[in-house]
């Protein structure tokens, strides 16, 4: 095999048309992901991009949007319980799943109904 994988560059999460400010409020303000400028040739498509560690989260506008109810992104975080509290205070419902050895985790949904997992390794 001549190729090999180095990691993940970005995750794209779909959102409905006109939802950029909601995305900025959730991913940028509430979660604390710094927004990064989209390349000039992609700006006309709408959406917004965020930095997440050494990867990126791209919020892409989808005209026939349907929320991802099972498929999800899993974000590793520091201070998971603090994030849980911030999300709950902002009115987001938290759901629990069976634990995975070596990590704590919970799920929520973004403002568009997409399922998201947050994990912290022990």
C-alpha positions as CSV (number, residue, x, y, z in Angstrom):
1,X,0.0,0.0,0.0
2,X,1.4,3.4,-1.0
3,X,-0.8,5.6,1.1
4,X,-1.5,5.9,4.8
5,X,-3.7,8.0,6.9
6,X,-2.4,10.7,9.2
7,X,-5.6,11.7,11.0
8,X,-8.8,13.7,10.4
9,X,-8.6,17.2,8.9
10,X,-12.2,18.1,9.6
11,X,-15.7,17.0,10.4
12,X,-18.7,18.5,8.5
13,X,-21.9,18.9,10.4
14,X,-25.0,19.9,8.4
15,X,-27.3,22.8,9.3
16,X,-30.4,24.4,7.7
17,X,-30.2,27.5,5.5
18,X,-29.7,30.8,7.4
19,X,-28.4,29.1,10.6
20,X,-24.9,30.6,10.7
21,X,-25.6,32.8,13.7
22,X,-27.0,29.9,15.7
23,X,-23.9,27.8,14.8
24,X,-21.7,30.6,15.9
25,X,-23.6,30.9,19.2
26,X,-23.4,27.2,19.9
27,X,-20.0,26.0,18.5
28,X,-18.2,29.3,18.9
29,X,-19.6,31.0,22.0
30,X,-21.0,28.1,24.1
31,X,-18.5,25.4,23.2
32,X,-15.6,27.9,22.8
33,X,-14.4,26.8,19.4
34,X,-12.6,29.7,17.7
35,X,-14.1,30.5,14.3
36,X,-11.8,30.4,11.4
37,X,-12.3,32.1,8.1
38,X,-13.6,30.0,5.2
39,X,-11.6,30.1,1.9
40,X,-12.8,32.9,-0.3
41,X,-14.0,30.5,-3.0
42,X,-16.3,28.6,-0.5
43,X,-17.9,31.6,1.3
44,X,-20.8,31.8,-1.2
45,X,-22.0,28.4,0.0
46,X,-22.8,29.7,3.5
47,X,-21.9,28.0,6.7
48,X,-19.0,28.6,9.0
49,X,-15.9,26.8,10.2
50,X,-14.4,26.4,13.6
51,X,-11.1,25.2,15.0
52,X,-11.2,22.2,17.3
53,X,-7.8,21.3,18.6
54,X,-5.7,20.6,15.5
55,X,-8.8,19.7,13.5
56,X,-11.7,21.7,12.1
57,X,-15.4,21.6,12.4
58,X,-17.2,22.7,9.3
59,X,-20.9,23.7,9.6
60,X,-22.3,23.2,6.1
61,X,-25.6,24.5,4.9
62,X,-27.8,21.9,3.5
63,X,-31.0,23.0,1.7
64,X,-32.9,19.8,2.4
65,X,-31.5,19.5,5.9
66,X,-32.3,16.6,8.2
67,X,-30.7,16.3,11.6
68,X,-28.3,13.4,12.3
69,X,-30.0,11.5,15.0
70,X,-27.7,8.4,15.3
71,X,-24.6,9.4,13.4
72,X,-22.6,11.9,15.5
73,X,-19.3,13.6,16.1
74,X,-17.3,12.8,19.2
75,X,-15.3,15.6,20.7
76,X,-12.7,15.1,23.3
77,X,-12.6,17.8,26.0
78,X,-10.9,18.9,29.1
79,X,-13.3,19.6,32.1
80,X,-16.2,17.5,30.9
81,X,-18.4,18.2,33.9
82,X,-17.9,22.0,33.5
83,X,-19.1,21.6,29.8
84,X,-22.0,19.5,31.0
85,X,-23.0,22.3,33.4
86,X,-22.7,25.0,30.7
87,X,-24.8,23.1,28.3
88,X,-27.5,22.4,30.9
89,X,-27.6,26.0,32.0
90,X,-28.0,27.0,28.3
91,X,-31.1,24.6,28.1
92,X,-29.5,21.7,26.3
93,X,-30.7,18.2,27.3
94,X,-27.9,15.8,28.3
95,X,-28.3,12.1,27.6
96,X,-26.1,9.3,29.0
97,X,-25.0,6.1,27.3
98,X,-23.2,3.1,28.8
99,X,-19.6,4.1,29.8
100,X,-16.6,3.2,27.8
101,X,-13.5,2.0,29.8
102,X,-11.0,4.8,30.3
103,X,-13.4,7.7,29.4
104,X,-16.4,9.6,30.7
105,X,-18.9,10.8,28.1
106,X,-22.3,12.2,27.4
107,X,-24.5,13.3,24.5
108,X,-26.5,16.3,23.5
109,X,-27.9,17.8,20.3
110,X,-26.8,21.0,18.7
111,X,-29.4,23.7,17.9
112,X,-30.3,21.9,14.7
113,X,-30.9,18.5,16.3
114,X,-27.6,16.9,15.3
115,X,-26.4,14.4,17.9
116,X,-23.0,15.2,19.5
117,X,-20.9,13.3,21.9
118,X,-18.4,14.8,24.4
119,X,-15.7,12.6,25.9
120,X,-12.9,13.0,28.5
121,X,-10.2,10.4,28.9
122,X,-9.3,9.3,32.5
